[in-house]
Amino acid sequence: MKRIWLLFSQTVTVLLAAYFVVAVLKPDWLGRPSFRGGMVSLLEAPATVAAPPEPGSLAAAAKKASPAVVSISTSKAAPRHPRSNDPWFQFFFGDQGNSQPQAGLGSGVIVSPDGYILTNNHVVEGADEIEVMLNDSRRTQAKVIGTDPETDLAVLKITLDKLPVIVLGNSDQLLVGDKVLAIGNPFGVGQTVTSGIVSALGRNQLGINTFENFIQTDAAINPGNSGGALTDVNGNLMGINTAIYSRSGGSMGIGFAIPVSTAKQVLEGIVTDGQVQRGWIGVEPNELSPELAETFGVKASQGVIITGVLQAGPAAQAGIRPGDVIVQVGPKAVGNVSELMTAVASIKPGTTAPFTLLRGDGRLTLDVATGTRPRASARN
C-alpha cells in the first residue's frame, strides 16, 4: 500500500511539472493566449510621411497665430472698509483687512517685436500686478502703457527676447460668412482654438462701449477669452475678442470682437501720444424720433438730430444749430448716434470735414473744423 501511494504521488508530481512547462512554453496547446514578457500583439498603421492638411483644415492658421496669443493673470488688493483702521470698528467687527486679493484671467495678443500686447481694458483695469504667460510657457510681468476705456482696449508691454508676433490683417475686407478662429484662454484651462464664421459686421448700440463697431461671430468665446485674437483662415489678426451675449455665462454663439482697424488706431495713439486723440464737434446728438422731429419742426425721416450745441464749440462756429439733422459726415452716411460719433471720432483733430445736414425744408453742407475729444474722465 505504501508503495502504491508513493507511485501515485510521483506520477501527480510529474504531471503537474509537465503541465507547468507546457503552460509556460506552449500555452496555445492548452487554448490560452500567449503573454510573453508582458507584450500584447497590436495592429499599427505603417509609418508614413506627414500628409498635407485636409481641405478646409484650419490647422495652419492656428499654428501661425497661436504662439502670439498670451494668457493674462491679474491681481488686485481686496477693497478695505473705510473705517477698517478705527479701533472701535475693529473691536465690534474684527479686522477687515485680511481679505484675499482679487484675481482675474484674460488673454492678449503680441502685436510688436518690441513687446507691445493688445488686450481689453476690462481685463487689466484696476490691477496691481499683471503676469503674462506665453504659449511656450515663459512668464513675465507686464506694464500698462495706456488704456482706452471708450473702446475697451489696453496696451501692455513685456520685455522678453524672440517674441512671436501676430500678423495684422485688414478687417475692412471681412465679409459675413467668412471663416474665423477665436484663440484665447477660456476659464483658465489653457490656450484654446475655436472656429466659426463672421455672423455680422458693424454691430453697435449694444451699450458695451462708447464707440462700437463690432465683428459678430459664432466662434465659441467664453470668460477668459477677452483680449484674445480673432483671426482669418490665414492666421492674420482680424479683431480683439471682447464680449459675448449669454444668459448662462457661457458661449451661446454670439460673440463680439473689436476690429483690428480700431485696435491699430488705439495702439498707435497710446504708444505715440500716450492717449487716443479723436475728433469732436461739441454737439448733443439724439436719435431722430417723430416726437423730436415735431418739437423742432423737422421734416426729415432719417439722420441724427442735434438737440444741443456747445457755445463756441467747433459745430457752433461752423453754423450748426439745434434742430439740424446730420445725414452725412464726409462721404459716409450716418443713420444713428453711434454712427455719427464713430464718424466724427475717426476725423483727425484740427481737420476740416464736410457735414451734410437737413434744416427745415432745405439741405446744406457745412465745413466743420473738428476739435479734440475730451478724455472720458474730464467729461465725467
MARTORFI-934200 format. One record per residue (C-alpha): chain; y, z, x negated. Coordinates in Angstrom, 1 decimal. Layout:
// residues N
chaine_yy_zz_xx
A_Y_Z_X
...
This chain:
// residues 380
chaine_yy_zz_xx
A_0.0_0.0_0.0
A_2.4_0.8_-2.8
A_1.6_-2.5_-4.5
A_2.4_-4.4_-1.2
A_5.7_-2.6_-0.8
A_6.7_-3.4_-4.4
A_5.8_-7.1_-4.0
A_7.9_-7.2_-0.7
A_10.9_-5.7_-2.4
A_10.7_-8.0_-5.3
A_10.4_-11.0_-3.0
A_13.5_-9.9_-1.0
A_15.5_-9.4_-4.2
A_14.6_-12.9_-5.4
A_15.5_-14.5_-2.1
A_18.9_-12.7_-2.0
A_19.7_-13.7_-5.5
A_18.8_-17.4_-4.7
A_20.9_-17.2_-1.5
A_23.9_-15.9_-3.5
A_23.5_-18.7_-6.2
A_23.3_-21.4_-3.5
A_26.3_-19.9_-1.6
A_28.5_-20.0_-4.7
A_27.4_-23.2_-6.3
A_26.3_-25.3_-3.3
A_27.9_-23.9_-0.1
A_27.7_-27.3_1.6
A_23.9_-26.8_1.6
A_24.5_-23.9_3.9
A_27.0_-25.8_6.1
A_30.0_-23.9_4.8
A_33.3_-25.4_3.4
A_33.8_-25.3_-0.3
A_36.6_-23.0_-1.6
A_36.5_-23.3_-5.3
A_39.2_-21.5_-7.3
A_41.3_-20.9_-4.1
A_42.0_-24.6_-3.8
A_42.4_-26.4_-0.5
A_41.9_-30.1_0.0
A_45.1_-31.7_1.3
A_46.3_-35.2_2.1
A_49.6_-36.0_0.5
A_51.8_-39.2_0.6
A_51.8_-41.1_-2.7
A_54.9_-40.6_-4.9
A_57.4_-43.4_-4.3
A_60.9_-44.3_-5.5
A_63.6_-42.8_-3.2
A_64.3_-45.3_-0.4
A_67.8_-46.1_0.7
A_69.1_-44.1_3.7
A_68.1_-45.2_7.1
A_70.5_-47.4_9.0
A_73.0_-45.2_10.8
A_72.4_-42.2_8.5
A_75.5_-40.1_7.6
A_73.9_-38.6_4.5
A_76.1_-40.5_2.1
A_79.3_-39.3_3.9
A_78.1_-35.7_4.0
A_77.2_-35.8_0.3
A_80.6_-37.2_-0.6
A_82.7_-34.8_1.4
A_80.7_-31.6_1.4
A_81.5_-30.4_-2.2
A_85.2_-30.3_-1.4
A_84.8_-28.1_1.7
A_85.0_-24.4_0.9
A_84.4_-21.1_2.7
A_87.2_-18.7_3.0
A_86.9_-14.9_3.4
A_89.9_-12.8_4.1
A_90.5_-9.1_4.4
A_93.5_-7.1_5.5
A_94.1_-3.4_5.8
A_93.4_-1.8_9.2
A_96.5_-1.1_11.2
A_97.7_2.5_10.9
A_99.2_4.6_13.7
A_103.0_5.0_13.0
A_102.5_8.8_13.1
A_99.3_8.9_11.1
A_101.2_10.8_8.3
A_102.5_13.5_10.7
A_100.6_16.8_10.0
A_100.8_17.7_13.7
A_99.4_14.3_14.7
A_96.5_14.8_12.2
A_95.9_18.3_13.5
A_95.3_17.0_17.0
A_93.9_13.5_16.4
A_92.5_13.7_12.9
A_93.0_11.4_10.0
A_93.6_7.9_11.5
A_93.9_6.2_8.1
A_90.2_5.8_7.3
A_89.5_2.7_9.4
A_87.6_-0.2_7.8
A_89.7_-3.2_6.6
A_89.5_-6.2_8.9
A_87.6_-9.2_7.6
A_87.8_-12.9_8.6
A_85.9_-16.1_8.0
A_87.1_-19.7_7.9
A_86.9_-22.9_5.9
A_89.2_-25.1_3.8
A_89.4_-28.4_2.1
A_90.2_-29.1_-1.6
A_92.7_-32.0_-1.5
A_94.0_-32.0_-5.1
A_92.6_-31.6_-8.6
A_95.4_-29.0_-9.1
A_93.5_-26.7_-6.8
A_95.5_-27.1_-3.5
A_93.5_-26.3_-0.4
A_94.4_-27.1_3.2
A_93.3_-24.7_5.9
A_94.5_-23.2_9.2
A_97.4_-20.7_9.2
A_95.4_-18.5_11.6
A_92.6_-18.3_9.1
A_94.8_-16.6_6.4
A_97.7_-15.1_8.5
A_98.3_-11.5_7.5
A_95.5_-11.4_4.9
A_95.9_-9.1_2.0
A_93.1_-10.8_0.0
A_91.7_-14.3_0.2
A_88.5_-15.3_-1.5
A_87.3_-18.9_-1.7
A_83.7_-19.8_-2.3
A_82.9_-23.4_-3.4
A_79.8_-25.3_-2.4
A_78.5_-24.8_-5.9
A_78.6_-21.0_-5.4
A_81.7_-20.4_-7.6
A_84.0_-17.7_-6.2
A_87.7_-17.1_-6.9
A_90.8_-15.5_-5.4
A_93.3_-17.8_-3.7
A_97.1_-17.6_-3.4
A_99.0_-18.7_-0.3
A_101.6_-21.3_-1.4
A_103.1_-21.7_2.1
A_102.3_-21.8_5.8
A_103.5_-23.8_8.8
A_102.8_-21.9_12.0
A_104.2_-24.7_14.1
A_101.2_-26.9_13.2
A_98.8_-24.0_12.3
A_98.4_-25.3_8.8
A_98.5_-23.4_5.5
A_98.3_-24.4_1.8
A_96.3_-22.3_-0.7
A_95.9_-22.7_-4.4
A_93.0_-21.8_-6.7
A_92.6_-22.0_-10.5
A_89.3_-23.5_-11.5
A_88.1_-26.3_-13.6
A_86.3_-29.5_-12.5
A_87.2_-29.1_-8.8
A_85.6_-31.5_-6.3
A_88.4_-33.3_-4.3
A_88.1_-35.0_-0.9
A_89.5_-38.5_-0.4
A_92.2_-38.6_2.3
A_91.7_-41.3_5.0
A_94.0_-42.9_7.5
A_93.8_-41.0_10.8
A_96.1_-43.5_12.4
A_93.3_-46.1_12.3
A_90.8_-43.9_14.2
A_89.6_-45.2_17.5
A_88.0_-43.5_20.4
A_84.2_-43.8_19.9
A_84.3_-43.7_16.1
A_81.6_-41.5_14.5
A_82.9_-38.4_12.7
A_81.5_-35.4_10.8
A_82.6_-31.8_11.1
A_82.0_-29.8_7.9
A_82.6_-26.0_7.6
A_81.0_-22.6_7.6
A_80.4_-21.6_11.2
A_79.6_-17.9_11.8
A_79.3_-17.4_8.1
A_75.8_-18.9_7.9
A_76.8_-21.3_5.1
A_78.1_-24.8_4.9
A_77.0_-26.8_7.9
A_77.5_-30.5_8.8
A_77.6_-31.7_12.4
A_78.2_-35.1_13.8
A_79.8_-36.7_16.9
A_82.4_-39.2_17.9
A_86.1_-39.3_18.5
A_86.5_-38.3_22.1
A_90.2_-38.8_22.5
A_93.4_-39.2_20.4
A_96.9_-37.7_20.7
A_95.9_-34.7_22.7
A_98.9_-32.5_23.4
A_100.3_-30.0_25.9
A_97.3_-27.7_25.1
A_99.5_-24.7_24.3
A_97.9_-24.2_20.9
A_100.7_-25.3_18.5
A_104.3_-26.2_18.8
A_103.6_-29.7_17.5
A_100.3_-31.1_18.9
A_98.7_-34.5_18.2
A_95.1_-33.5_18.1
A_92.0_-35.6_17.5
A_89.4_-34.5_20.1
A_85.7_-34.7_19.1
A_82.4_-33.6_20.4
A_81.0_-32.8_16.9
A_80.0_-29.1_17.1
A_82.8_-26.8_15.9
A_82.3_-23.1_16.0
A_84.1_-19.9_14.9
A_84.3_-20.2_11.1
A_84.7_-24.0_11.1
A_88.5_-23.5_11.4
A_90.2_-25.2_8.5
A_87.2_-27.3_7.7
A_87.0_-31.1_7.3
A_86.7_-33.8_10.0
A_85.6_-36.9_8.1
A_84.8_-40.5_8.9
A_81.5_-42.2_8.2
A_82.7_-42.9_4.6
A_83.3_-39.2_3.9
A_87.1_-39.6_4.0
A_89.2_-36.8_5.4
A_90.5_-37.6_8.9
A_91.6_-34.1_10.1
A_91.5_-30.4_9.8
A_89.3_-28.7_12.4
A_91.4_-26.2_14.3
A_90.3_-25.1_17.7
A_87.7_-25.5_20.4
A_87.6_-25.3_24.2
A_85.0_-22.7_25.1
A_84.0_-20.3_27.8
A_81.4_-18.6_25.7
A_82.9_-18.5_22.2
A_80.6_-21.3_21.0
A_80.8_-25.1_21.0
A_80.9_-26.8_24.3
A_81.5_-30.3_22.9
A_85.3_-30.1_23.0
A_86.9_-29.5_19.6
A_90.3_-30.4_18.2
A_91.4_-31.4_14.7
A_94.9_-31.9_13.2
A_95.2_-35.5_12.0
A_95.3_-35.9_8.2
A_98.6_-37.7_8.6
A_100.2_-34.5_9.8
A_98.4_-32.3_7.3
A_99.6_-34.5_4.4
A_103.2_-34.2_5.6
A_102.9_-30.4_5.7
A_101.2_-30.3_2.3
A_103.9_-32.4_0.6
A_106.7_-30.4_2.3
A_105.3_-27.0_1.3
A_104.5_-28.0_-2.3
A_107.7_-29.8_-2.9
A_110.3_-27.8_-0.9
A_108.5_-24.6_-0.1
A_108.6_-25.4_3.7
A_108.3_-28.3_6.1
A_111.6_-29.9_7.0
A_111.7_-31.6_10.4
A_114.2_-33.5_12.3
A_116.2_-31.6_15.1
A_118.9_-32.7_17.5
A_119.7_-29.4_19.3
A_118.7_-30.0_22.9
A_116.8_-28.2_25.6
A_114.2_-30.7_27.0
A_112.2_-30.4_30.2
A_109.5_-32.4_31.9
A_111.1_-34.8_34.5
A_110.3_-33.4_37.9
A_111.6_-34.5_41.3
A_113.5_-31.2_41.6
A_115.3_-31.6_38.3
A_116.0_-35.3_39.0
A_117.6_-34.3_42.3
A_119.6_-31.5_40.7
A_121.1_-33.7_38.0
A_121.4_-36.8_40.2
A_118.9_-38.8_38.1
A_117.1_-41.8_39.5
A_114.6_-42.1_36.6
A_110.9_-41.7_37.2
A_109.7_-41.3_33.6
A_111.0_-39.8_30.4
A_112.3_-36.3_29.3
A_115.3_-34.8_31.0
A_117.8_-32.9_28.9
A_118.9_-29.7_30.7
A_120.9_-28.2_27.8
A_122.8_-29.5_24.8
A_123.8_-27.3_21.8
A_127.6_-27.4_21.3
A_128.4_-29.2_18.1
A_124.8_-30.0_17.5
A_123.5_-33.5_16.5
A_122.9_-34.5_20.1
A_126.3_-33.3_21.3
A_128.1_-35.1_18.5
A_126.2_-38.3_19.3
A_127.2_-38.1_23.0
A_124.0_-36.9_24.7
A_124.8_-34.8_27.8
A_122.8_-32.6_30.2
A_121.1_-34.7_32.8
A_120.4_-37.6_30.4
A_116.8_-38.8_30.4
A_115.4_-39.8_27.0
A_112.8_-42.5_27.2
A_112.6_-43.7_23.7
A_113.2_-42.5_20.1
A_113.4_-45.4_17.7
A_110.5_-47.7_18.5
A_108.4_-45.0_20.2
A_108.4_-44.4_23.9
A_108.3_-40.7_25.0
A_107.0_-39.5_28.3
A_106.8_-35.8_27.9
A_108.4_-32.9_26.0
A_105.6_-32.8_23.4
A_106.0_-36.5_22.6
A_109.8_-36.1_22.3
A_109.5_-33.1_19.9
A_107.0_-34.8_17.8
A_109.0_-38.0_17.6
A_112.2_-36.1_16.6
A_110.4_-33.8_14.1
A_109.0_-36.9_12.3
A_112.5_-38.1_11.5
A_113.7_-37.1_8.1
A_116.7_-34.7_8.4
A_120.0_-36.5_7.8
A_118.6_-39.8_9.0
A_120.2_-41.7_11.9
A_117.9_-42.9_14.6
A_118.5_-44.7_17.9
A_117.8_-42.8_21.1
A_117.4_-44.8_24.3
A_118.3_-42.8_27.5
A_119.0_-43.2_31.1
A_122.2_-41.9_32.6
A_122.8_-42.3_36.3
A_122.0_-45.9_37.1
A_122.6_-47.1_33.5
A_120.6_-47.4_30.3
A_122.2_-46.9_26.9
A_121.3_-46.3_23.3
A_123.0_-43.7_21.1
A_122.6_-43.3_17.4
A_121.8_-39.6_16.5
A_122.1_-38.2_13.0
A_119.3_-35.7_13.0
A_119.7_-32.2_11.5
A_117.1_-29.9_10.0
A_114.9_-28.0_12.5
A_115.4_-24.2_12.1
A_112.4_-22.2_10.9
A_110.4_-20.5_13.7
A_111.4_-17.0_12.5
A_115.1_-18.0_12.6
A_114.8_-19.4_16.1
A_113.0_-16.3_17.3
